[in-house]
Amino acid sequence: MKVLSVVGNRPQFIKSGPVSAALRAAGIEEVGVHTGQHWDPELSDVFYEELGLPEPRHRLDLHTADSETMRPSIAAALTQERPDWTLVYGDTNSTLAGAEAAGDAGVPVAHVEAGLRSGDLSMPEEHNRIAVDAMAALLLCPDQRSRDTLLVEGVPGRIDVVGDVMADGCFQLAPIARERSRILAEHGLEPGGYLVATIHRQANVEPERLARIVDGLSRTGECVIFPAHPRTRAVLGETPPNVEVIAPVGYLDMAALVSQARVLVTDSGGLQKEAYWYGVPCVTARPSTEWVDTVELGANVLVDDDPQQLAAAVASARMPEERPALYGDGHAAERVAASLAAHG
């Protein structure tokens, strides 16, 4: 069996690491396609190094987030490789382009993180999730809630609950990150004595909206370390004295930073989950989230871009005393490989 895996951004590299290992262990050939949606070395190449990912056979180097631009190059890879499955992850434009190209080529699509919904149709990601799930022949869900969503929507594909592949990487790599990374020492940080901020979504890098979020960070009065995506860095004006803006960091350094922070402020879906697994409270600068369980439990607070609410949420942020296991047990990648093998 041959699987063509389409990835393009930081969270997808992280998710694909455990899956690549599980596919190899199951004797399944994997061909990697890197769309180039994230092309900055610190958001792309560093993950192949740190996570031990096999070098992608097809580096498209498109340097774009436009799905229509990606589609012909992915189609060319599909024509050349003739895989049994096209595997896509999450909700990015690379996900959509991979699924659409596979549909055009008559190759069945397997979607990792199927069934997630934020309920916010103003987000491009929500449209991508719905569109890809409608096309997928195999829907690999992180939890029962996602399965139930797909059943209500009446998707035609087969639904399997496998858990969250991001949990696999997180559980394996977080202890290694804390041991190996020197990033706290390099920036004079003490565990539990700082905040981490990451803001990168298109809506949040509009200048006025980003300025409100940064205003909220300034009002916390706490030390904030802010690894800035290139798109964010291009829009950031002068930042307050308590906010240290640094270049994007690799996965191990980011894991070390977030897992030892007092609070995470983010608009990243993946980091909301990672913070929960690390036991770090999260404040999300978005009006909605697909990871609603973290909000219902009180581990995550939605503040949109309101500076006062952001600062207040950070001040009061605490993890709940009861922290049930969410989204996986560290063996999701093995289930992904088994599901592909069983239904190929």
C-alpha positions in Angstrom: 0.0 0.0 0.0 1.2 3.5 -0.8 0.0 6.7 1.0 0.6 10.2 -0.3 0.7 12.6 2.7 0.1 16.3 2.1 1.5 18.8 4.6 2.2 22.5 4.5 2.4 24.2 7.9 3.8 23.8 11.4 1.0 21.9 13.0 0.8 19.5 10.1 4.5 18.7 10.4 4.0 17.9 14.1 1.0 15.7 13.4 2.7 13.9 10.6 5.7 12.8 12.6 4.0 10.0 14.7 1.9 9.0 11.7 5.0 8.6 9.4 6.6 6.4 12.0 3.4 4.3 12.4 3.0 3.9 8.7 6.6 2.6 8.4 6.0 0.2 11.3 2.9 -1.1 9.5 4.8 -1.7 6.3 2.9 1.1 4.4 4.9 3.1 1.9 4.6 6.9 2.5 5.3 9.6 -0.1 5.5 13.1 1.4 4.4 16.3 -0.3 5.3 19.6 1.3 3.2 22.4 -0.3 5.4 25.2 0.9 2.4 27.0 2.7 4.9 27.6 5.5 8.3 28.1 3.9 10.3 30.0 6.5 13.0 27.5 7.7 12.0 27.9 11.4 8.4 27.0 10.5 9.2 24.2 8.0 12.6 22.6 7.7 13.4 22.6 11.4 10.6 20.1 12.0 12.0 17.6 9.6 15.2 17.7 11.6 13.7 17.7 15.1 10.9 15.2 14.5 12.9 12.9 12.4 10.5 13.2 9.5 11.5 11.5 6.2 12.5 14.1 3.6 9.4 14.8 1.4 9.7 13.4 -2.1 7.8 16.4 -3.5 8.8 19.8 -2.3 6.5 22.1 -4.2 8.1 25.3 -2.8 5.1 27.4 -3.8 5.4 29.9 -1.0 1.7 30.6 -1.0 -1.4 29.8 1.0 -3.6 29.8 -2.1 -5.2 26.4 -2.5 -5.9 26.9 -6.2 -2.2 27.6 -6.8 -1.2 24.4 -4.9 -3.7 22.1 -6.6 -2.0 21.5 -10.0 1.3 20.6 -8.4 -0.3 18.2 -5.9 -2.2 16.7 -8.9 1.1 16.2 -10.7 2.5 14.3 -7.7 -0.6 12.1 -7.5 -0.3 11.3 -11.2 3.4 10.3 -10.8 2.9 8.3 -7.6 -0.5 6.7 -8.1 -1.1 6.1 -4.3 -3.9 4.1 -2.7 -4.7 7.0 -0.3 -4.2 10.7 -0.1 -3.7 11.6 3.6 -4.5 15.2 4.7 -4.3 16.9 8.1 -6.4 19.5 9.8 -8.0 22.5 8.2 -5.5 24.6 6.2 -5.5 25.5 2.5 -3.0 22.8 2.0 -5.6 20.3 3.4 -8.2 21.6 1.0 -5.9 21.6 -2.0 -4.7 18.1 -1.3 -8.3 16.8 -0.9 -9.5 18.5 -4.1 -6.5 17.3 -6.1 -7.1 13.8 -4.9 -10.8 14.0 -5.8 -9.9 15.1 -9.3 -7.4 12.2 -9.6 -9.9 9.6 -8.3 -7.7 8.9 -5.2 -9.6 8.3 -1.9 -8.9 10.9 0.8 -8.3 10.1 4.4 -8.7 13.2 6.7 -6.9 13.4 10.1 -8.8 15.6 12.6 -12.2 15.0 10.8 -15.3 16.3 12.4 -14.0 19.3 14.3 -16.2 22.3 14.2 -16.0 25.8 15.8 -19.4 26.8 14.6 -17.8 30.1 13.2 -18.3 30.3 9.5 -16.4 33.6 9.4 -13.2 31.5 9.7 -11.8 30.1 6.4 -10.6 27.0 8.4 -14.2 26.1 9.2 -15.2 26.1 5.5 -12.1 23.9 4.8 -13.1 21.4 7.5 -16.6 21.1 6.2 -15.5 20.8 2.5 -12.8 18.2 3.2 -15.0 16.1 5.4 -17.6 16.0 2.7 -15.0 14.7 0.2 -13.2 12.2 2.4 -13.6 8.5 2.1 -12.1 7.9 5.5 -12.7 10.3 8.4 -10.3 9.9 11.2 -11.8 11.7 14.3 -10.0 12.8 17.5 -13.0 12.1 19.7 -16.6 11.0 19.9 -17.9 14.5 19.7 -16.4 14.8 16.2 -17.9 11.5 15.2 -21.3 12.7 16.3 -20.9 15.9 14.3 -20.2 14.0 11.2 -23.1 11.6 11.7 -25.5 14.6 12.0 -24.0 16.1 8.8 -24.5 12.8 7.0 -21.0 12.6 5.4 -20.7 9.7 3.0 -17.3 8.5 4.2 -16.4 5.9 6.8 -15.9 7.3 10.3 -13.2 6.0 12.7 -12.4 7.5 16.1 -8.6 7.2 16.4 -7.7 9.9 18.9 -5.5 12.9 18.3 -2.1 12.3 16.6 -0.8 15.5 18.0 -1.0 14.0 21.5 1.3 11.2 20.3 4.1 13.7 19.5 3.4 15.8 22.5 3.6 13.0 25.0 6.8 11.7 23.4 8.6 14.9 22.9 7.7 17.3 25.8 10.0 15.6 28.3 12.9 15.6 25.7 12.2 19.3 25.0 12.5 20.4 28.6 15.7 18.4 29.0 17.4 19.6 25.8 16.2 23.1 25.1 18.2 26.0 26.4 15.6 28.6 25.4 14.5 29.6 28.9 18.1 30.2 30.0 18.8 32.1 26.9 16.0 34.6 27.6 16.4 34.7 31.4 13.0 32.9 32.0 12.0 30.9 35.1 9.5 28.1 34.9 6.0 29.5 35.7 7.3 33.1 35.6 6.3 34.2 32.2 3.6 34.1 29.5 3.9 32.8 26.0 2.0 34.5 23.1 1.5 33.2 19.6 -0.7 35.1 17.1 -0.7 34.2 13.4 -4.2 33.7 12.0 -5.1 35.9 9.1 -7.9 37.7 10.9 -5.6 38.5 13.9 -2.8 40.0 11.8 -5.0 42.9 10.6 -3.2 45.9 12.1 -6.0 47.2 14.3 -6.9 43.8 15.6 -3.3 42.8 16.3 -2.8 46.1 18.1 -5.7 45.4 20.4 -4.3 42.0 21.3 -0.8 43.4 22.0 -2.5 46.1 24.1 -4.0 43.3 26.1 -0.6 41.6 26.5 0.8 44.9 27.8 -1.9 45.2 30.4 -1.0 41.9 32.0 2.2 43.5 33.4 3.9 40.1 33.1 6.9 39.0 31.1 5.6 37.9 27.7 7.7 35.9 25.2 6.2 36.2 21.7 7.7 34.0 19.0 6.3 35.8 15.9 5.3 34.2 12.7 6.7 36.2 9.7 3.2 37.3 8.7 2.7 38.7 12.3 6.2 40.3 12.5 5.5 42.2 9.2 2.5 43.9 10.8 3.7 44.4 14.4 4.5 47.9 15.4 6.4 48.9 18.5 5.7 46.5 21.3 5.4 47.3 25.0 8.4 46.7 27.3 7.0 43.6 28.9 6.6 41.8 25.5 9.8 40.3 24.0 9.3 39.4 20.3 11.6 36.7 19.1 11.9 34.8 15.8 9.9 31.6 15.3 11.4 28.6 17.2 11.5 24.9 16.5 9.2 22.4 18.0 11.4 21.4 20.9 12.0 25.0 22.0 8.3 25.8 21.6 7.4 22.8 23.7 9.9 23.8 26.4 8.5 27.4 26.4 4.8 26.5 26.5 5.0 23.6 28.9 6.7 25.7 31.5 4.8 29.0 31.0 2.3 30.3 33.6 -0.3 31.0 30.8 -0.4 30.6 27.0 -2.1 33.4 24.9 -2.7 32.1 21.4 -4.9 31.8 18.4 -3.5 28.4 17.4 -5.8 25.4 17.6 -2.9 23.0 18.1 -1.4 25.0 21.0 -4.7 25.1 22.8 -4.6 21.3 23.0 -0.9 21.2 23.8 -1.4 23.6 26.7 -4.1 21.4 28.1 -1.9 18.3 27.9 1.0 20.3 29.6 -1.4 21.5 32.4 -0.9 25.2 31.4 -4.0 27.4 31.3 -4.8 29.0 27.9 -6.4 32.3 26.8 -7.5 32.2 23.2 -7.6 35.4 21.1 -10.5 34.2 18.9 -14.3 34.4 19.2 -14.6 30.6 18.8 -12.6 27.4 19.0 -13.0 23.9 17.6 -11.6 22.5 20.9 -14.7 23.3 22.9 -14.0 20.8 25.6 -11.0 22.8 26.9 -13.4 25.8 27.3 -16.1 23.9 28.9 -13.7 22.6 31.5 -12.3 26.0 32.3 -8.8 25.3 31.0 -9.2 27.7 28.1 -11.0 31.1 27.9 -12.1 32.8 24.7 -11.5 36.6 24.7 -11.5 37.5 21.0 -9.4 40.7 20.7 -10.7 42.7 23.7 -7.6 44.0 25.6 -9.3 44.3 29.0 -10.8 40.8 28.8 -7.5 39.3 27.7 -5.6 40.9 30.6 -8.3 39.8 33.1 -8.4 36.3 31.7 -4.6 36.0 32.0 -4.7 37.3 35.6 -7.3 34.7 36.7 -6.2 31.8 34.5 -5.9 28.5 36.4 -6.1 24.9 35.4 -9.2 23.1 36.8 -8.5 20.7 39.7 -10.1 17.9 37.7 -8.3 17.5 34.3 -9.8 14.5 32.4 -7.9 13.0 29.5 -8.9 14.7 26.3 -8.3 13.9 22.6 -6.1 10.9 22.9 -3.9 8.4 24.7 -0.7 8.7 22.7 -1.6 5.8 20.3 -3.6 7.6 17.7 -1.0 7.3 14.9 -1.1 3.5 15.2 -4.9 3.5 14.8 -4.5 5.8 11.7 -2.2 3.3 10.1 -4.4 0.4 11.0 -7.5 2.1 9.6 -5.8 2.9 6.3 -4.6 -0.7 6.0 -8.0 -2.1 6.8 -9.9 0.0 4.4 -7.4 0.4 1.5 
